Amino acid sequence: MQPVLKIDLATRESRPWEIPADWQRDFLGGSALAARLLYEHLTPDLDPLSPAAPLLFLTGPLTGTSGPAVGRFVVCGKSPATGLWAESNAGGFWGVALRKAGYDGLWITGQSEKPLYLLVTSEGVTFHDGRMVWGLDTYETQEALREWHPLPGLRVATIGRAGEIGVRFAGIFCDHGRTAGRTGLGAVMGAKRLKAIAVQGDKALPLYDPTAYGAARSQANRALKNQPMTQVLRDLGSAGGAEYFDYLGEMPKRYFSLGALEGAENISGASVAETILVGKSACHSCVIACGRVVDLGDGTKRKGPEYETLVGFGPNLGFTDPVFAARMGEICDRYGMDVISASGVIGLVFKLYEMGKISVQDLDGLQAEWGNEHAVEVLLHEIGAGRKLGALLGQGSLAVARHFGAEEAAVQVNGLELPYHDPRGASGMALVYATSPRGACHNKSDYFLVDIGQAEEEIGLAYFDRHAGAEKAANVARHQDWRSLFDALVMCHFASVPAETIRTLVNLATGRDYSLEDLLQIGARAFQLKRVINHRLGLTGKNDRLPEAILQPLKEGGAAGYVIPFADMLAAYYRVRDWDPDSGRPRAARLEALGLGETIPSLWTNQTGEKA
Amino acid sequence: MPVFPSEDWLQALCRKLNDDAQYARIAARWEGDLAFIVEPEGPLTERLVYYLDLWHGTCRRAAAYKGLDEVQPAFLLQAGYGNFARILQGDLDPMQAMLTRKLHVKGNMAVMMRNVPTVLDFVRCAREVTDDILR
């Protein structure tokens, strides 16, 4: 593994950090290794927006190797949205360029007196006055830095205005709309007055056996390219399954309160393909190419909407127009805001308006009625600029609901808004959302696909009915562990690659001899370590819950009448995870078995698992 | 007693699709012919191509071919005999087969994904006419 470059923005000093070999072996890379690197540093009294808070960019051992969908990087730290573990990964080319500069990660602390940006090359890091780009949007910033530093292959990760003003769901953006959107790490970057990080390099990437790896990855890519799921993603984008999700009652409508909405079939990858699609885009060396390029009628080629944008600014708010969703998605991207949380908090405003909790006066004359496009656009601009009610909305759904005395109305878990896969249509998502290490999240496990059939016999991942209950708890945990491995590799979850192929690639890249069970253990170790970190940050078993709206049955659609047996599912899940039923803490014996014995004193007073 | 794969089974499926009210309703908007390509495996020693012309909830024609030279259907569904048999016996969900790389689909994916309920009901009909499989 290449070193992580430690950068102090206050002193403008940097030094390479060699990662201990046993950590590389036990955590591989990505967010798994990040959890180990950050473990000692994420303390309860650490303000995530303070200079001391570390912001860690990390790649994985396959990043940039042209393997199957491995062009990604991850950003980790403490979340200003949740106060818990934060991670968010992005595709594009930025992570590849960082590795080619000779670094597998950047560890950033401190706070600059004035706005700045960084340029990282194989020569190290240089610090540049960022006042000229402070205030620019994410697209403008990328263009400016590429113009000022015309280096071949230069890539820029940046925040927008939302990150500068501390919106709790500000993200980090690169490569024209590739986003590390969730958990508010853009606000952490903004608090450091760090506008952007440009990276450039042309070094060869470290591979244990490049010849054998080259053959294996070519074979893996050929197989991936011909997969039916790849074909759906390439032809239709991430919204390729939208009609089916709608049919199953898994696509939320009107802020999770309706099971059916006339015209919802327009919100799909097929609809986009048949109307506004003019091209496709791909991350580094990816054979899937799920990215959409659209023309909204003005002759300009733009980033097209993916599933979460289409639904978040579609049926979630009472709309069925892909063009409107695409426009709102671009506004979010330019301000540097996560589309899930942004559309979620606006959905909450609409719901509170319907409930009579928010008035027209609160909204400065806006009528927050389902389907009011003007209201959505105005609110997005207010959030992105921190104006009027936007200053409150930028604190996230939980803060907004509390402000208006309706905390239970917020559809969130631990401060993070729910993505648009309703657990009433795919019950496994109930456990995924409740126990995710970063709040409600579909990227720590896309179990909604397992609930419609994406089982993997090779790793013991079975197929249960989408409305099965406690009996699928072990399967959900297994899938979370598997996806935690993907996040250690920073491998795209869309890569439908056989487990044995992944094992081969990892071993050829690292020179180790992992078995599949070893790799699953790495995933399990990472998942439980993030749980330990969260407990230390104040999480308890009471946090493992679902919003009230999700526990109510829908009256219409493909999930009508279904009530999630959540208590039974969670109890079974706790048994599988070996979590204490009172506190929710991982038991000492399980931590020891996973090689996390050194974390036990932070949770328990002794090795037998007595409470601290 | 139709046994998969056989000409009897194929024609029984065509009749079932024409007689089944539920399929007629769900597939009312479906337009497109398809072919199963059953790859030799286990007791099946040669490749089979089963063609079905499906139109607005009916089956207009069904025929077995030696290869794909004689027909150019809008959709191809290709799998080994064992996985087709598992789907028809209810041991493998068709979406599961597609998502786990056991069943390969070629054709307009926009049409396919818009019509997943039609595909699932088509499989229900196919299962209901399958009395046995080649052993």
Contacts between the chains, C-beta under 8 A, distances in Angstrom:
chain1	res1	chain2	res2	distance
A	226	B	104	7.1
A	227	B	101	5.7
A	227	B	104	8.0
A	228	B	98	4.7
A	228	B	99	7.6
A	228	B	101	7.6
A	228	B	103	7.1
A	228	B	104	5.9
A	228	B	105	4.7
A	229	B	98	7.3
A	229	B	99	5.9
A	231	B	105	7.2
A	231	B	106	7.6
A	231	B	109	5.6
A	232	B	109	4.9
A	232	B	112	7.9
A	232	B	113	6.2
A	235	B	108	7.9
A	235	B	109	4.3
A	235	B	110	6.6
A	236	B	109	5.8
A	236	B	110	6.0
A	236	B	113	6.3
A	240	B	109	6.7
A	240	B	113	5.5
A	241	B	113	6.2
A	242	B	113	7.8
A	243	B	113	5.8
A	243	B	114	5.1
A	243	B	116	6.8
A	244	B	113	6.4
A	244	B	116	4.4
A	247	B	116	6.6
A	247	B	117	5.7
A	265	B	114	7.4
A	268	B	113	7.3
A	268	B	114	7.2
A	269	B	110	7.3
A	269	B	113	7.1
A	270	B	109	7.8
A	270	B	110	3.6
A	270	B	111	7.6
A	270	B	113	5.9
A	270	B	114	5.2
A	273	B	110	5.3
A	274	B	110	6.5
A	449	B	99	6.4
A	452	B	95	5.2
A	452	B	96	7.7
A	452	B	99	7.1
A	453	B	93	5.0
A	453	B	95	4.1
A	453	B	96	3.0
A	453	B	97	7.4
A	453	B	98	7.3
A	453	B	99	4.7
A	453	B	100	6.9
A	454	B	96	7.3
A	454	B	99	4.0
A	454	B	100	6.4
A	455	B	96	6.0
A	455	B	99	7.9
A	455	B	100	5.9
A	456	B	100	6.9
A	457	B	100	7.8
A	463	B	93	6.6
A	463	B	96	5.4
A	496	B	99	7.3
A	496	B	101	6.5
A	498	B	101	7.3
